[in-house]
Amino acid sequence: LDYAPTLLAMKDGLVDIPPPPENAPGSPFPILTGYWRAAHYETSDEALQAEALRQGMTLPLALNFLMTACAVVIAAFSARRAAEIIGLKVGCIEHDDMGKPWLRIFIHKTSQGVTAVPVPEVVENAIAILERLSESARVLNGSPYLFQYLHIDSQECRWLSEAGQPVFPFGSFLRKYGYFIDIPTLPDGTRWTFRPHQLRRFF
């Protein structure tokens, strides 16, 4: 999340993206001009793909990973299900009489309604990032969902279905994100595959 201000400034055209890869914003994961593809970028081997992305990635991919990081923070500190997180809407943070943040979220299984759960400030920060990232898309389509954004230099909305529902693939990106941030291998040499529901269980 520390890279969010720079990434959002790039998306808004406030910061130019320099030629790759030395001293690019977002280091140690430089952002590359246009849609340049590194070696192994499109390989099915996610470890090789992640190694290439650590040498540099496009801004749309960085925004997808930023959304993934926000989802991880929200999941880890609220114990909510993936679908509940992806369905969050603008204005979902409210504050109690002591100024502490609470997350208003729709609960799918038990209450099947909107409820508020206490969360730490880092969740409020993640929500603020998503609100800024999704703002132009929300203004364009009138949808309140946070897990969406407009493609760079276009009016095409990303991660919202034609029916207007959020479809960000949290599980798929979480697996790729684990490779990308280079989680150490297990003693037998295999990689732990992260899944959204594990964050709820860890909580």
N, C-alpha and C positions, 0 to 999 in steps of 0.2 A: 504493500500500500504506500510505501515511501515514494515510489515512482509515480504515483497517481497525478500529482500536480503537473509534472512535465508531460506525461502522456496525454492528459486532458488539454493542456495548452497546445500540444502538437495537433490534436484532433480539431481544435477550434481555429487552427491556422495562426496561432499566436507565436509559435516557435518553429523555425525552419528545421527540416530534417537534413542534416549534413550528409555528404558522401560517406559510405561505410569504409572501414568499421572503426578506425581509431577515434577515440575521444567523442564518441557519439552520445547524445543524451540517453539517459536510462542505463548507463554503464552500471554493472558489468554486462548487461544484456543490451547491446546497441540496437537502435532502431534503424532500419535500412530504408533507403529511398525507394518509393514505388513498390513493385511486387517482385523484387529480386529474390531468387531462390538459391540458397546455399546447397552445397553437396549434401546428399541424403535427405533433403528437405521433404521430399514426397515419399520416402521409403516407408514400407509397412513396419519396419523395425523401429519401435518407438524410442528405444535407447539411442539409436543413431540419429533419429529425427531430433531428439532433445539436444544431443550434442551439437548438431548444426544450428539449432535455434539459439543456443547459448553464444554462438559466434555472431548472432544478429538475426533479427526477425522483422517482419513488416509491422506497421502500426496496427492494422486490423487484428493480427494475431496477438499483439501485445495487449490490445483492449480486451480480447477474449480471456487472456490470462489474468488481467486485472479484475474482470468480473468473477473469474474463478476464485481469486484470492479473497474478494469480498464475500463470496458465498461461503468459503471455508471459515472465515472469521465469524460470520453470522451463525453458521451451523455449530461451530465449536463452542460458542458462548450462549446459545439459546436452546440447543437440543431440539431444534425443529426439523421436520422432514424436508427432503429435497424439494418436493412439489410445493410445499408451503413457502419455502424460501424464494423459489423462482416466481411465485405468485405475489410477492410483496409489491405494494403500491406506494406511490409518492405520499409523503406525510405520515408514514407508518411509525415514526418516532414521536412519542409524547413524553412529557416530563411530569413527575409528581411534585408534591408541595416542597420537597427538599431539592428539587432541580435534577433528580436522578432520571436517567432515560429508561423508558419502557418501550417495548416493541409490540405494536399492534399487528396481529397476524391471524390469518384464517387457519383454524385447526381442522384438518380433514377427518380424522378418525373418531375422536372422542366427543367433543362438544359440537363439532361441525358448525362452528360459527367463529366470529372474530373475538379474540381475547387479547389481553395485554400481558406480556411477560417481562420481568426485569432483566436488563442487559447492561454490561459494562460500556464505558465510553468508546471502546474500540469498535463495538458494533455500530454505535451512532456514527462514528467516522466512516465506516464502510458504507452505511446507508447514504451518507452525504456524498460520497464519491459516486455511487450509483445514481443518485438524483441528478448530479451534474452531468454525468455521462449520458443519461437517457433524456435529458431535458429537451433537446432539439427534436428528437423523435416523438416525444409526448406532445409537444406543441403542434407538430405536423399532423399526427394521427388521432390526437385526443385520448389516447390510451393512458391509463395511470400506472402501468406496470414499469418496474425499475430495470428489469433485465432485458433491455433493448437499447439500440443506438442506431444512428444514421451512419451508413457507409461514408467513408471519407470522400468528400467532393461529390456527393450524390444525395438524392432524396429517397434512397432505398433503405427501408428499415430492416435491421438485422435482429433476428431471434424473436420475431412476433409472427404468428401464423396468419394466414389470410382471414381466419375467423376472429383475429384479434387477441389470441391467447399467447402467453409467453411460452417459448419452446427452447430456451437455452439448455443445451445438453450438459448439465452440471456433472453427471457421472463420467461421461467421456472425457471432458476437459480435466476433471480431477485426476483421472488416471494419467493423462499426458503431463499434467502439472507436476505430479510426483516424479516423473522421469526428468522433467525440465529442471527442477530445483535440486536434482541429483541426490535424492534420498539414498543413504547407504544401503548396500545389499545386505540380505540376511546371511547368517553363518554358512548356509548351504549354497550361497552365490545367487539365489533367486531374488527377485524384487517384490516387495510388498505392493499389492494392488489396492490402492485406496478407493473406497466407495463412500458415497455421501452418508449412508446410514451408520457407518462406523463412527462418524463424528458425534452422532446422537448417542450411541452406546458409550463412547468414551466419556461424554458429559455425565 
